[in-house]
């Protein structure tokens, strides 16, 4: 994965955390923890580092509203490249 774009589409500020779940280790690792985003604010990780996802891995984005009035809305876009490695290759 070479692009991860996350934006707060809510009317209120929200905290977000982004984790990478590694299936081979059955463990999650923080990419970003407890970052507060104002309404319309975004974070973009692009091209400076690559995340190599393996079978069963996934990225989880969790918002939590700073106000209980409404549920937060966070939009996420990512770009991935798939590489095929033949068996025995």
C-alpha positions in Angstrom: 0.0 0.0 0.0 1.6 3.3 -1.0 -1.2 5.8 -0.3 -3.5 6.2 2.7 -5.7 9.3 2.7 -8.0 9.8 5.7 -10.4 12.8 6.2 -12.9 13.8 8.8 -16.2 14.3 7.0 -18.1 15.0 10.2 -19.5 18.4 11.4 -17.5 18.1 14.6 -13.9 17.2 15.5 -13.0 13.6 16.0 -10.1 11.5 17.2 -9.0 8.8 14.9 -6.6 5.8 15.2 -5.2 3.8 12.3 -3.9 0.3 12.9 -2.3 -2.4 10.8 -3.4 -5.9 11.7 -0.7 -8.5 10.9 -2.4 -11.9 10.5 0.9 -13.8 10.8 1.5 -12.4 14.3 -2.2 -12.0 15.2 -1.2 -8.5 16.4 -2.2 -4.9 15.6 0.3 -2.1 15.2 -0.5 1.6 15.4 0.2 3.6 12.3 -1.5 6.6 13.9 -3.0 6.9 17.4 -5.4 9.4 18.9 -4.9 12.1 16.3 -7.6 14.8 16.5 -9.0 16.0 13.2 -11.1 19.1 12.8 -14.1 19.0 10.5 -12.7 18.7 6.9 -9.1 18.1 8.0 -7.2 15.2 6.5 -4.0 13.2 6.8 -2.2 11.8 3.8 0.6 9.2 3.8 1.9 8.9 0.3 5.0 7.4 -1.2 7.4 8.0 1.6 6.9 4.5 3.0 5.2 1.4 1.8 3.2 -1.1 3.8 3.4 -4.6 2.6 0.2 -6.4 3.3 0.2 -10.1 3.4 -2.6 -12.7 3.3 -5.1 -11.9 6.1 -3.6 -8.4 6.9 -5.8 -5.4 7.0 -5.9 -1.7 7.9 -8.5 -0.5 10.4 -9.5 3.1 10.9 -11.5 3.9 14.1 -13.0 7.3 14.7 -14.3 8.4 18.1 -16.4 11.6 18.4 -15.3 14.3 20.9 -19.0 15.0 21.4 -21.7 12.3 21.9 -24.1 14.3 19.8 -23.5 12.6 16.5 -21.5 9.7 15.1 -18.3 10.7 13.4 -17.8 10.1 9.7 -14.3 9.4 8.5 -13.6 8.7 4.8 -10.5 6.6 3.8 -8.9 6.0 0.4 -5.9 3.8 -0.2 -4.0 2.7 -3.2 -2.4 -0.7 -3.4 -0.3 -2.6 -5.9 -0.5 -6.4 -6.1 2.6 -8.5 -6.8 2.3 -12.1 -7.8 5.1 -14.3 -6.6 4.9 -17.8 -8.2 5.2 -20.8 -6.0 8.9 -21.8 -5.9 9.9 -18.4 -7.4 
